[in-house]
Amino acid sequence: MCGVCCTHVSISSKLPDGAQFEKPAGIKCKYLTDNNLCGVWGDKQKQPNVCRNIQPMNSLCRFDLRGVEDGKKQHIEYLQQLEKLTSP
């Protein structure tokens, strides 16, 4: 797993317990582990709803097709564009 979505996407989402989870774009999620895995994946009490709905896409997540660095760069550029287009 690359963890790109967990760093380059802003998250403003309610947690199941009603608490608000806020993470700005470009900031590593506090739940992202050192090996780029979600430390609360599947934990319905801690994982933000938006994260449960993210589905990996071959066009973005298959870095082996373009090489890791080029793939990550394209993924980051795509996510930054989405962030820009969906900002209030």
Buried (B, 14 or more C-beta within 10 A) or exposed (E): BBBBBBBBBBBEBEBEEEEEBEBEBEEEBEBBBEEEEBBBEEEEEBBBEBBBEEEEEEEBBEBEEEEEEEBBBBBBEBBBEEBEEEEE
